[in-house]
Amino acid sequence: MAEIRLHNLAHSYSGTPKAPEDYAIREMNHVWQQGGAYALLGPSGCGKSTLLNIISGLLSPSQGEVQFDGKAVNTLSPQQRNIAQVFQFPVVYDTMTVFDNLAFPLRNQGMDEARVMSKVHEIAEVLELHPLLHKKARNLTADEKQKVSMGRGLVRDDVSAILFDEPLTVIDPHLKWKLRRKLKQIHEQFNITMVYVTHDQLEASTFADKIAVMYGGQIVQFGTPRELFERPGHTFVGYFIGSPGMNLIDVQRCEGGVRFAGTVLPLSDALNQRLAELDGKRLQAGIRPEFVHIWDGAYEDALCARVLHVEDLGTYKILTFDLDGQVLKARLQEDQPVPREQVYLSFPAQWLMLYADDYLVEVTP
């Protein structure tokens, strides 16, 4: 297993890149620790697969280094890097049995047959492939083939890391949860460095200990699922993580805090001090629908908004309301009273975030 370090890494498909938008991967420095389970999360076109292919050696970066355990590997092939990569669509040998598919990487290394047998059965047990070992791969379902494809990466002892490029795309929805949990168990059992690329926040949160959120060719935040949810470091993270995403409001500086239209949002003394440094930057206030406090009735410090509509999603409801011209959302618990025409609400200071040019404004404790 290896620590993977990206040092001043950038990549452009243009021969003469001139502006940041010419780069599929903008210059970055990042570290994946040895033995960690990580997700690379972001929308289509943000650079996830490009970054994964650079790590594996399928693509050479325009600048910077990929380092495994401190050693630059830019000139090494995927085979020399000892990387196992599982792609979006399963890669198996249809004419071989499942056993022979799993054994193939080991036999290529010249491993003795007794050891091959032991390793194949170990992985087959973990992936629940024992009943299929003697079936030809061409007779398998799509999800069974993908399990075999995963198994071929997991069966080797010498891999530096396993990279998963949206591996559950072809899997039926009711099997996805089971396979995500299985991958998590495999990581815990074998302590392999794993990087899992996906556009699905649920997949990322289920699998990974830490998630790197990509946007516009950059990793805009790296943290635990809880950190990404509770303190999004970038407005895109607030928008992309959560359902529905974070409420974001364009605001201006005012006495004691920020305002939009006629509504003032008070800020802490520390944030007010930081505001003086942010002249000329676009300011936004953000709060997740889960953290908007809904009062049962009128309250002296509460804001009054107009109810637009309510969506009943079974275990909770989403309330959409108009606050001084801003359409925002709040999440109501199943047993919480549903406001009719007006709603009284507040934004707890703990959960109200301030962003300047899309990045979270931090304060030093």
C-alpha positions as CSV (number, residue, x, y, z in Angstrom):
1,M,0.0,0.0,0.0
2,A,1.2,3.5,-0.7
3,E,0.8,7.1,0.3
4,I,-0.2,9.0,-2.8
5,R,1.0,12.6,-3.0
6,L,0.2,15.1,-5.8
7,H,2.8,17.8,-6.0
8,N,2.1,21.0,-8.1
9,L,0.0,18.8,-10.3
10,A,-1.9,20.2,-13.3
11,H,-3.2,18.9,-16.6
12,S,-4.5,20.5,-19.8
13,Y,-5.7,18.8,-23.0
14,S,-4.7,22.0,-24.8
15,G,-1.2,22.2,-26.3
16,T,-0.9,25.9,-25.3
17,P,-3.0,26.5,-22.1
18,K,-3.2,30.2,-21.2
19,A,-6.0,30.7,-18.8
20,P,-7.3,28.6,-15.8
21,E,-10.3,27.4,-17.8
22,D,-7.9,25.7,-20.3
23,Y,-7.0,23.2,-17.6
24,A,-8.9,20.0,-16.8
25,I,-6.9,19.8,-13.6
26,R,-5.8,23.1,-12.1
27,E,-2.6,23.2,-10.1
28,M,-3.0,21.3,-6.8
29,N,-1.2,19.7,-4.0
30,H,-2.9,16.8,-2.2
31,V,-2.1,13.7,-0.1
32,W,-3.9,10.4,0.2
33,Q,-2.5,8.6,3.3
34,Q,-1.5,5.0,3.2
35,G,-4.3,2.6,3.9
36,G,-7.1,5.2,3.7
37,A,-10.5,4.9,2.1
38,Y,-11.2,8.0,0.1
39,A,-13.8,9.3,-2.4
40,L,-13.4,11.8,-5.2
41,L,-16.8,13.4,-5.5
42,G,-18.1,15.9,-8.1
43,P,-20.3,16.4,-11.1
44,S,-19.6,15.2,-14.6
45,G,-16.8,17.1,-16.3
46,C,-15.1,18.3,-13.1
47,G,-11.9,16.4,-13.7
48,K,-12.4,13.3,-11.5
49,S,-11.6,10.6,-14.1
50,T,-8.7,12.7,-15.5
51,L,-7.2,12.9,-12.0
52,L,-7.7,9.1,-11.5
53,N,-6.0,8.3,-14.8
54,I,-3.1,10.5,-13.9
55,I,-2.6,8.6,-10.6
56,S,-2.8,5.2,-12.3
57,G,-0.4,6.2,-15.1
58,L,-2.9,6.0,-18.0
59,L,-2.3,9.7,-18.5
60,S,0.8,11.9,-18.1
61,P,0.2,15.3,-16.3
62,S,1.1,18.5,-18.1
63,Q,3.0,19.6,-15.0
64,G,3.9,18.4,-11.5
65,E,4.5,15.0,-9.9
66,V,2.6,12.0,-8.7
67,Q,4.5,10.5,-5.8
68,F,4.1,7.1,-4.2
69,D,5.7,7.0,-0.8
70,G,7.7,10.1,-1.7
71,K,9.0,8.7,-5.0
72,A,8.0,10.3,-8.3
73,V,6.3,7.8,-10.5
74,N,5.5,10.0,-13.6
75,T,7.7,7.9,-15.9
76,L,6.3,4.5,-14.6
77,S,3.6,2.6,-16.4
78,P,0.4,1.5,-14.6
79,Q,2.0,-2.0,-14.3
80,Q,5.1,-0.7,-12.7
81,R,3.1,1.4,-10.3
82,N,1.3,-1.7,-9.1
83,I,-2.1,0.0,-9.4
84,A,-5.3,-1.9,-9.7
85,Q,-8.1,0.1,-11.4
86,V,-11.8,-0.9,-11.6
87,F,-13.6,0.9,-14.4
88,Q,-17.2,2.1,-14.8
89,F,-18.0,-1.0,-17.0
90,P,-16.7,-4.4,-15.9
91,V,-13.5,-5.7,-17.5
92,V,-13.5,-9.5,-17.6
93,Y,-12.4,-12.3,-19.9
94,D,-15.7,-13.7,-21.1
95,T,-14.3,-17.1,-22.2
96,M,-12.7,-17.7,-18.8
97,T,-14.4,-19.0,-15.7
98,V,-14.7,-16.7,-12.7
99,F,-12.0,-18.7,-11.0
100,D,-9.6,-18.2,-13.9
101,N,-10.5,-14.5,-14.1
102,L,-9.5,-14.0,-10.5
103,A,-6.4,-16.2,-10.8
104,F,-5.2,-14.4,-14.0
105,P,-3.2,-11.5,-12.3
106,L,-1.6,-14.0,-9.8
107,R,-0.6,-16.5,-12.5
108,N,0.9,-13.6,-14.5
109,Q,3.2,-12.9,-11.5
110,G,4.3,-16.6,-11.5
111,M,2.6,-17.4,-8.2
112,D,2.5,-21.1,-7.3
113,E,-0.8,-22.8,-7.9
114,A,-1.5,-23.6,-4.2
115,R,-1.1,-19.9,-3.3
116,V,-3.3,-18.9,-6.3
117,M,-6.0,-21.3,-5.1
118,S,-5.8,-19.9,-1.5
119,K,-6.0,-16.2,-2.6
120,V,-8.8,-16.8,-5.1
121,H,-11.0,-18.6,-2.5
122,E,-10.2,-15.8,0.0
123,I,-11.5,-13.1,-2.3
124,A,-14.4,-15.2,-3.6
125,E,-15.6,-15.6,0.0
126,V,-15.4,-11.9,0.7
127,L,-17.3,-11.0,-2.6
128,E,-19.7,-14.0,-2.3
129,L,-18.5,-15.4,-5.6
130,H,-18.1,-19.0,-4.5
131,P,-21.2,-20.3,-6.3
132,L,-20.0,-18.8,-9.5
133,L,-16.3,-19.8,-9.6
134,H,-16.8,-22.5,-12.3
135,K,-19.2,-20.4,-14.5
136,K,-18.0,-18.8,-17.7
137,A,-17.9,-15.0,-17.2
138,R,-20.0,-14.4,-20.3
139,N,-22.9,-16.1,-18.5
140,L,-22.9,-13.6,-15.6
141,T,-25.1,-10.6,-14.9
142,A,-23.7,-7.1,-15.1
143,D,-23.4,-6.8,-11.3
144,E,-21.7,-10.3,-11.0
145,K,-19.2,-9.3,-13.7
146,Q,-18.4,-6.1,-11.8
147,K,-17.8,-8.1,-8.6
148,V,-15.3,-10.2,-10.6
149,S,-13.7,-7.1,-12.0
150,M,-13.3,-5.8,-8.4
151,G,-12.0,-9.2,-7.3
152,R,-9.2,-9.1,-9.8
153,G,-8.0,-5.9,-8.2
154,L,-8.3,-7.1,-4.7
155,V,-6.7,-10.5,-5.2
156,R,-3.1,-9.1,-5.5
157,D,-1.0,-8.6,-2.4
158,D,1.4,-6.1,-4.0
159,V,-1.0,-3.3,-5.1
160,S,0.0,0.2,-4.1
161,A,-3.7,1.3,-4.3
162,I,-7.0,0.4,-5.9
163,L,-8.8,3.1,-7.9
164,F,-12.5,2.8,-8.6
165,D,-13.9,4.9,-11.4
166,E,-17.7,5.0,-10.8
167,P,-17.8,1.2,-10.5
168,L,-21.5,0.8,-9.6
169,T,-22.9,2.6,-12.6
170,V,-24.1,-0.7,-14.2
171,I,-25.4,-2.2,-11.0
172,D,-29.1,-2.4,-10.2
173,P,-30.1,0.1,-7.5
174,H,-31.1,-2.5,-4.9
175,L,-27.6,-4.1,-5.1
176,K,-25.6,-0.9,-4.9
177,W,-26.0,-0.5,-1.2
178,K,-24.8,-4.0,-0.6
179,L,-21.8,-3.6,-2.8
180,R,-20.8,-0.3,-1.2
181,R,-20.9,-2.0,2.2
182,K,-18.9,-4.9,0.9
183,L,-16.2,-2.5,-0.4
184,K,-16.1,-0.9,3.0
185,Q,-15.7,-4.2,4.7
186,I,-12.9,-5.2,2.3
187,H,-11.0,-2.0,3.1
188,E,-11.3,-2.6,6.8
189,Q,-10.2,-6.2,6.3
190,F,-7.2,-5.6,4.0
191,N,-6.2,-2.0,4.8
192,I,-5.7,-1.1,1.2
193,T,-5.4,2.5,0.0
194,M,-8.6,3.0,-2.0
195,V,-9.8,6.0,-4.0
196,Y,-13.4,5.8,-5.2
197,V,-14.6,8.2,-7.9
198,T,-18.3,9.0,-8.0
199,H,-20.9,11.8,-8.6
200,D,-23.2,10.3,-6.0
201,Q,-22.8,11.8,-2.5
202,L,-24.5,8.8,-0.9
203,E,-21.9,6.4,-2.5
204,A,-19.1,8.7,-1.3
205,S,-20.4,9.0,2.2
206,T,-21.1,5.3,2.6
207,F,-17.7,4.2,1.3
208,A,-15.1,6.9,2.3
209,D,-13.6,8.0,5.6
210,K,-12.7,11.3,3.8
211,I,-14.1,12.9,0.7
212,A,-12.3,15.2,-1.8
213,V,-15.0,17.3,-3.5
214,M,-13.9,18.4,-7.0
215,Y,-15.3,21.4,-8.9
216,G,-13.9,23.1,-12.0
217,G,-10.7,21.0,-12.0
218,Q,-9.9,21.7,-8.3
219,I,-10.4,20.0,-5.0
220,V,-12.4,22.6,-3.2
221,Q,-12.7,20.7,0.1
222,F,-11.3,17.6,1.7
223,G,-12.9,16.3,4.8
224,T,-15.2,13.8,6.5
225,P,-18.8,13.5,5.4
226,R,-19.8,15.3,8.6
227,E,-17.4,18.2,8.0
228,L,-18.6,18.6,4.4
229,F,-22.2,18.7,5.6
230,E,-21.8,20.9,8.7
231,R,-19.1,23.3,7.5
232,P,-18.9,23.4,3.7
233,G,-15.7,25.2,2.8
234,H,-17.0,26.3,-0.6
235,T,-20.5,27.3,-1.9
236,F,-20.4,24.4,-4.4
237,V,-19.9,21.9,-1.5
238,G,-22.9,23.5,0.2
239,Y,-25.0,23.2,-2.9
240,F,-23.8,19.7,-4.0
241,I,-23.9,17.9,-0.6
242,G,-27.3,17.5,0.9
243,S,-30.8,17.2,-0.4
244,P,-31.9,19.9,-0.8
245,G,-28.6,21.7,-0.9
246,M,-27.6,24.7,1.2
247,N,-29.6,28.0,1.1
248,L,-27.3,30.7,-0.3
249,I,-28.1,34.4,-0.2
250,D,-26.2,37.3,-1.8
251,V,-25.6,39.8,1.0
252,Q,-23.9,43.2,1.7
253,R,-22.0,44.3,4.7
254,C,-24.0,46.4,7.3
255,E,-23.8,47.5,10.9
256,G,-23.4,44.4,13.1
257,G,-23.5,41.9,10.3
258,V,-24.8,41.5,6.7
259,R,-28.1,42.2,5.0
260,F,-30.3,41.5,2.0
261,A,-33.2,43.7,1.1
262,G,-34.6,44.8,4.5
263,T,-33.4,41.8,6.4
264,V,-30.3,42.0,8.7
265,L,-28.4,38.8,9.7
266,P,-26.3,39.5,12.8
267,L,-22.8,38.0,12.8
268,S,-20.4,37.3,15.6
269,D,-17.8,39.9,16.6
270,A,-15.1,37.8,15.1
271,L,-16.9,37.6,11.7
272,N,-17.7,41.3,11.8
273,Q,-13.9,42.0,12.2
274,R,-13.2,39.8,9.2
275,L,-15.7,41.7,7.1
276,A,-13.5,44.7,7.0
277,E,-10.9,42.6,5.1
278,L,-13.4,41.4,2.5
279,D,-14.1,44.7,0.6
280,G,-14.7,44.1,-3.1
281,K,-15.5,40.4,-2.7
282,R,-18.9,38.8,-3.4
283,L,-20.5,38.0,0.0
284,Q,-23.0,35.2,0.5
285,A,-24.7,33.9,3.6
286,G,-25.4,30.1,3.7
287,I,-27.5,27.9,5.9
288,R,-28.6,24.3,5.4
289,P,-32.4,23.6,5.4
290,E,-31.9,21.2,8.3
291,F,-30.5,24.0,10.5
292,V,-33.2,26.7,9.8
293,H,-35.1,26.9,13.1
294,I,-38.9,27.0,12.6
295,W,-40.9,28.4,15.5
296,D,-44.4,27.3,16.4
297,G,-45.7,30.9,16.4
298,A,-44.7,34.5,16.5
299,Y,-41.5,35.2,18.4
300,E,-39.9,38.6,19.0
301,D,-36.5,37.8,17.4
302,A,-37.8,35.6,14.6
303,L,-38.0,36.5,11.0
304,C,-41.4,36.3,9.3
305,A,-41.6,34.7,5.9
306,R,-44.4,33.7,3.4
307,V,-45.0,30.0,2.9
308,L,-44.9,29.0,-0.8
309,H,-45.4,25.2,-0.6
310,V,-44.6,22.0,1.3
311,E,-43.3,18.7,0.0
312,D,-44.1,15.6,2.0
313,L,-41.3,13.1,1.6
314,G,-42.6,10.6,4.2
315,T,-40.2,10.8,7.1
316,Y,-39.7,14.6,6.7
317,K,-41.2,17.6,4.8
318,I,-39.5,20.3,2.8
319,L,-40.9,23.8,3.4
320,T,-40.3,26.4,0.7
321,F,-40.7,30.0,1.8
322,D,-40.1,33.6,0.6
323,L,-38.1,35.7,3.0
324,D,-37.8,39.3,1.8
325,G,-37.7,38.2,-1.9
326,Q,-35.4,35.2,-1.3
327,V,-36.8,31.7,-2.0
328,L,-35.4,29.4,0.7
329,K,-36.0,26.0,2.1
330,A,-36.3,24.4,5.6
331,R,-36.6,20.8,6.6
332,L,-39.4,19.8,8.9
333,Q,-39.5,16.6,10.9
334,E,-42.4,14.3,10.3
335,D,-44.3,15.3,13.5
336,Q,-43.5,19.0,13.3
337,P,-46.5,21.3,12.7
338,V,-46.7,22.6,9.2
339,P,-47.1,26.4,8.9
340,R,-49.9,27.6,6.6
341,E,-49.4,31.1,5.2
342,Q,-46.8,32.6,7.4
343,V,-43.8,31.0,9.1
344,Y,-41.6,32.4,11.9
345,L,-38.0,31.3,11.6
346,S,-34.4,32.0,12.7
347,F,-30.9,31.2,11.5
348,P,-28.9,29.9,14.5
349,A,-25.5,31.6,14.6
350,Q,-23.7,28.2,14.9
351,W,-25.0,27.1,11.5
352,L,-25.0,30.4,9.6
353,M,-21.9,30.5,7.2
354,L,-20.4,33.5,5.5
355,Y,-18.7,33.1,2.1
356,A,-16.5,35.5,0.2
357,D,-16.0,34.8,-3.5
358,D,-17.4,31.3,-2.8
359,Y,-15.0,30.3,0.0
360,L,-15.9,30.0,3.6
361,V,-14.8,32.9,5.8
362,E,-13.0,31.3,8.7
363,V,-12.3,32.9,12.1
364,T,-9.4,32.1,14.4
365,P,-10.6,30.9,17.8
